C-alpha cells in the first residue's frame, strides 16, 4: 500500500480491507491511499470513498465534542464553504473553527452523537444528536444551566478526501424552548391606511 504520484486512487478508511487500524476514530489516520481503478463508476471505489467520507465526518464530530477545533484544518478543504454560517463567521476552515469554538462556549460539555449517515463517492448526509448544558449566551438568552438535547442535519460535498462544502440545519427552536425562552410570533402586520 502506498501513495502514487499519478493515476486515480481508491480510498480506504484506516488499514487494509477498509477496517480501522485503531479503536478510537478520533485518533485514527484520516485515510490511506491505494492504487485503484480509474473508472469513477467502479463500485469498490464508490464504497471506499463513502467509507472514508463517513470516517472524516465522524472525526469532525468527535473533534467538536472534544473541543479540538484545530483538527478541522485536516478535515476541511482549503476552499471550504459553509453555506449556513453564523452571523459574522469568517470564510473557509477558520470560520468553521469559529463556529466550533462558539458552539462550545455556549454548550461547554456538548456531545455530538452521529445517528445516521448516507454517503456516496463525493456526498454525505447525516443526522447528529447534540446534548449539553446551556452555559453561555445563546441567541440573546443568558446561560440557564439547563440541559439541551436536539438534532441537526448536515449535508457535505467532498473534494480530494476533504469536506469542501457544508450545509447544516439544527432544531434551534427546540433548544430555545428547552432553555425556557418564550418564543412568540411576530406582531400582526400593519394594514395600510385607507386612502382618503
Secondary structure, 3 states (H helix, E strand, C coil): CCCCCCCCEEEECCCHHHCCCCCCHHHCCCCEEEECCCCCCCHHHHHHHHHHHHHHHHHHHHHHHHCCHHHHHHHEEEEEEECCCCCCCCCHHHHHHHHHHHHHHHCCCCEEEEEEEEECCCEEEEEEEEEEECCCCECCECCCCCEEEEEEEEEEEEECCEEEEEEEEECHHHHHHHCCCCCCCCCCCCCCCCCC
